[in-house]
């Protein structure tokens, strides 16, 4: 067993089992059996089961949110949104079983058909920053496509995943179809990735760990979807609505205490308006409400653990180029104030993923310089573009190497649109209408047709 710690007050919430590799073998065996029964059901029956699962989540939104507040330190309003998001993702993909269409392809001499066949058992390995939402991005489309799922949550934040698996059973999904295995990534996670009967791995986490997952999967020519790190740019042009750009910038990076792969952790500002932008940004940062996650007025909670707090703090030594900071509580808990830096372009804070409430503000000269600076990164996950010039918005959107961009907003993720990154931010796409197809194999069947006999 290992303890789960509340990051807001450092109290022990509960303890969960620390499983071993043999437990993964048992879970995969159960999943294989359940998957065969699940795939044999009529599509309408699988769809109905997923709708029942969504209804069960809806009935327990408050419970799931409370678990996330205590386990992850998410503000209550955010945690309620996350639980509702899981419900909505399940509802969205409940339509997929009856819409996984094959094709009839014109060929000579017969009839050619394609089928979208389920892969089998899918391993989903999730991070600690958005435990239940990211889990649903994997298990909902995978189940909709006829697969079974073995889910390995991050060691620090397993509670909502464990409860979701219980709700799946309560909703009538077959036993063994959605299982959660808890424990260390180096033991349970690796056993799941290496298991020969796990035909696909969905991993969300650091690029460093993702490269190891990809390498281990390659040994068995196993499919992967990887959603990895980011150092996304928030590009502010001189012709933009500076007041709105500055007012919203803190929420583009400090949401979830900056523990977000989509965080706009580089703010690129056209030099001609840099001073004015910083004047507007300072009160916006000071206005971010950091405090007790159970308080509905709270906008930002603590970091997830002491170890992660120390990692984030290492990027802000005493001589760091701090422009200004927000506030954070003192006392127990892993609190870190929203922090704005003005480093050089080559500084590690402008290049490495900090994964905390720390943002680097960097000036640029013109459109070409903005694009070059935005693309001067190993990552390419997300970003924002602020301008009143529609032509510029389109040009820059096409030129920036990132998978998810928004203009005059910080929106990144909708369950109805595809999500994923360029470069070292990942491989493949999650969400959107095509996600269930990524959990299938295309089977092609040719049926020969005898030619008609000539009339006598």
N, C-alpha and C positions, 0 to 999 in steps of 0.2 A: 504494500500500500504506500501511497505517497500523498502528502498534504496539499490541499488547494488553498491558496492564500488570497484574501481580499486585498487588492492593491491600494484601497483607500484608507485602510486602518491597520493592515498587516496582521489581522486576525485569521485564524484557520477556519475556513468555511466547512470543509469536510475532507474526507480521504477517499481515494479511488484506487482500484486495483492496478498494480504495476505488472502487466502481463509479460509473457515471454514468447519466444519464437514459436514454441509448440502450440500456444493458444491461437496464434495466427493460422497455423495449419488447420486446427479444428474449425475455426471460423470460416475459412475458405471452403472446407469440405461441406459445411452446412449451407454455405452460399451456393455452391454448385447444385446441390439438391433442390434448394428453393428456386433457383433460377430456371431450372427445367420446368417446374410446375408453373411458374409465373409466365414464362414465354408461351406455354401451351394454352393459356387463357385467351378467350376472345378479346380482341382489342377494346371493345366497349367495356368489358369487365375490368381490364387493367385501368382504363380511364376512370371508371367509377371508384375503384380502390384509391387512386391518387386524389380524387376529389374528397373522399372520406378522410384521407390523411390531411388534406388542406383544412377541412372542417375541424379536425381534432386540434391542429395547431391554432386555428382561430379561437377555439374555446379555451386555449391555455396561453394566450398572448401575455397576460399579466404574469403568469408563473414563469414563462421563459424569459421575459424581460427582467424580472427580479433575480433570476439565476445569473443573467449576464451582468447586471449591476454588481452583484457580489463577487462574481468570478473574474470579470474583466475590468471593472471600474468604469464601464460605460455610463454616461449620464442616462437617467431614467427615460427621458423622451426619446433619445437615440435608440435605447434598447427596445423600447416598444415598437419603434419603426422597424427595427431589424427583425423582430418576431413576426410582424405583419408582412414583411418582405418575404420571409420563408413561406408563409401561407400563399402569398401572391405568386411566387415562383412555382409552387406545386400546382396551383390552379391553372397557371399558364400552360405548363407542360402536361397537364391532364388531358389536354386536347390532342396531344401528339400521337398516342397509340393508334388512333383512327385516321391519322393523316401521314403516316410514314409510307408514302407512295413509292412504288417502283415505277418502271417505265417499260413501254413496248417500243422496241427499236426496229425500224424497217430493215430487213435483210432478205437476201435471196434464199429460196428453198425452204422457208419455214417461218416460225414465229420466235422472236427473241424477247425475253423478259428479264427484268432485273428485280431483285428482292433486297430489302434492307434487313439483314439478319442481325440479331443481337450478338454482341461480342462474347458475353458470358459473365464472368465475374470481373468487376471493376474495383480497383483500389483507389480510394480518395484520401489524400493526405492534406490536411488543412492547417492553416496558421493560427496564431493566437490573437490576431488583431480584430478580425470579424468572424468569430467561430461559427455561429449558426448560419449566417447569410452565405458565406463562401462554401460551407458544407452543402447547402441546398443547391448551389450552382452546379455541383457535381452530381449529387444523388438524384435530383429531380429529373433531369433529362436522361440520365442513365437508366433509371427505373422505367421511365416512359418508353424507352427503346427496347425494353424487355430484358434488361440485365439485372443482376444482383450486385449489391454494393457492400464492401467492407470499408468502413470509415475509420481512419486514424486521426483523431484530433491532436492538436498541439498539447504537449504535456501540461502546460500551465492552465489551459482553459478547456477542459473536456465536458463541463457540466451540461451545457445546452445540447451538445451532440448526443450525450447519453439519454437525455430526456426525449429528444426527438425520435430516437430509435424506439423508446418505449411507446410513444404516441403512435408510431407506425404500426406497432403490434395491436395497440388498442383500437386502431382504425380498421383492422382486418387484413393488413398486409401479411403474407405468409411468413411464418417464423423462419429466420435465417436470411430473409431477403435484404434487410438493411441492418447491419450489425456494426457496433462500435468497439474497437479494440484500443485500450488505453495503455500508456507506457512510454518508454523512451524511444525517440526517433531512431537512435542507433541500434535498437533491438527490434522493437515492434515495427517501426516504419521500414527498416531495411528488409525485414522478413516479408512484409507485404509486397514491397517492390520486387523482391527476388522470387516470389512464389511462382512456379511455372503455370499454375492454373489461374493466376490473375493476368488477364489478357490485355488490360489497359490500366495505366496509372495516371491519375489527375493530381497534380501537385501544385500547391500555392505556397510560396515562401521566398526565401532569399535566393538570389542568383547563384551564390556559392553552393548551396545545398541542391538547387535545381540541376546544376551541371552534374552532380554526383548521381542524382536520380536518373537523369538522361543516360549517363554512361552505364549504370547498372541495368536499365531497361534494354539498352542496345545489345547487351549480351544475349538476350532472348528474342531480339527483334520485336520488342513489345511496344505497342503504341503509347504515346505520352501526350498529355496536354500540360503545359507548364505556364503558370502565371507568376512572374518573378519580380525583381526589384524595379525601382523607378527613381528618377531625379527630374521630375516633370517641371516644365517651364511655364510660368504665367507671364505672358508677353504683353506689356502695356505700351501702346503707341501714344504719341503726343496728341493725336486727334480723338482719343477715346474720352469717355465720360470718366474723368479722373476721380471724381468724388465716389462714384459707384465702384470703380475698380479698386480703390483703396479701402472702401468700407467692406467689400466682400473678400479681399485678399486674405485676411486672417482665417476665414472659414474655409478657404481653399487649401490651407496647409495645416491649421491647428485642429481641424476636426479629428476626433478620436485621439487627441494629444499628438497629432502628427504621425500616428502609427497607422499609416495608410500608404499603400504602394502608389496610389494616384496623387498623393499630396503634391501640391504645386510648391515644392521646396526651393525653387529658384524663381525669384521675381525679377524679370528683365524689364527695365524701364528706359524709355528713350531719354537720352541725357538732357535734352532741352526742358523736360518737365520733371526731372528727378527730384529736385529740391521741393517742388510743390507736392509731388506724390508722397515724399517722406513726411512732410508736414501733416498730410491727411492720414497717413498710415499709422502714425504714432498713437493718436487717440483711439483709432479702431482696434489696435492691439491691446491698449489699456482697457478697452471695454469688454474684452472676452472674459466671460464669467467662469472662473476656474474654482471648483470646490466640490462639495459633497455630491456624489453621483445621484443620491436619492432626492436631492432638491431639484424640482422641476425648472428652476431658474438657471441651473448649471449648464454651461455650454461645453466645458472641457473637464475631463476627469484626470486621474493620475496615470502615470505610465504603468505598464503591466506588472513589473517585477523590479526588485532591487538590482538584479544583474543588468536589466535593460536600462535602468536609470543611470547606472555607472557608465554604460556604453555611450548614452546620449551626452552625459556630462563631460565625457572625454573630448567632445568636439567644441566645448566652450570653456577653455582654460581661463585663468585670470587675465591673460593678455589678449584675449580674443577681441576682434573688432566689433564689439557690441554697439549697435546704434541705440537701441532701447529694448526694454523688457516689459512684459505684463506682470501680473502678480500671481501667486500661488499660495495655498495654505502652508503653514508650518506644522511641525509635529509628525505623528505617525502617518505613513503612506508614502507612495513613491511620486511625489509632486515635483513638477518641473515647470517653470514659468514660460509662457510664450516668449520667444527670443528672436530678435531681428539682428542679423549680422550684415556687415558691408565688407566682405572679403575681396581679394583679387580673384580673377577668373581661374587661376591655377590652384587656389587654396583647396584643401581637401573638403572643406565645408561646402564648396561650390560644385564638387564633383562626386562625392560619395553619398550614398543613401544613409542619412542619419536616423531616420525612422522615429523622429521625436519632434517636439514643437519648436523647431529651429529652422529659420528660413534665411537664405542668402539673397540680398538685393544687389543686382549687377546692372550697370548702365550699358546701353548700346547706342550706336550712332544713327543707323538708318535701317531700312527693311532688310537689306542684304546682311548686315551685321547681326540683326536680331535672329535671322534664320540660321546663320552660321553658329551663333552662340547657343541657340536652342538645341542644335544638332550635335554640338561638341560634348557628347556624352555617350557612354557605353549603353545607356538605357534609352527606351523609346516607348513608354507606356501611355502617358496621358499629357494633358496640357490645356492651357487657355490662351485665347487671343482677344485683346481688347482694342477695338477700333470702330470708328463710325463709317469707315470706307469699306463697302461690301466687296469691291474688287480686291482690295488688300486682304480682307478676311479670307477670301477664297484662295488667293495666291499663297498666302502664308500657310493656310491649312494644308494645301497640297504639298508644300515644300518641307514642312516640319515632319521629321521621321518619328511618328508616334501613332499608336493604334487608336487612340480615343482623344479627340479634341473637341473643345467647345468654344464658341464665340460669344463674348460678352456674358459669360457665365462660367461656373465651375462644375457643371454636370459631367459625370463620367460614365456612370453605370445605370443602365435600365435593363430589366430582365428581358425586354422585348427586342433589344438590339445587341449586336455582337460586341464582345469585350476581350481584349488581349493586346499584346505589345509587339513592337518591332525590336530588333537587335537583342540585347541580353535581357530584355524584359519578358521574354517568353516565347513559346511555340504553341501555335493553335489558337482557337477562339472558344470562349465560353459564352453562354446565354444566346439570346436571339432565337429566331424561328428554326435555324438549322442545327442547333446544338444537339438534339437527339440523334441526328444523322452521324455525328462524330462518335457515337457509341454503337455504331453498326458496322458490319462488313457488307459490301456490295456483292451480291451473288448474281451471276449471269447464267441464264438457262436458255438453251436453244432447243426448240422442238421442231424436228423435221416434219414437213408436210408432203405426203406423196402427191405427185402431180395428178391432175384429173385425167381419167382415161379418155382417149379420143372417142367420140361417138361412132358407132359402127354404121 
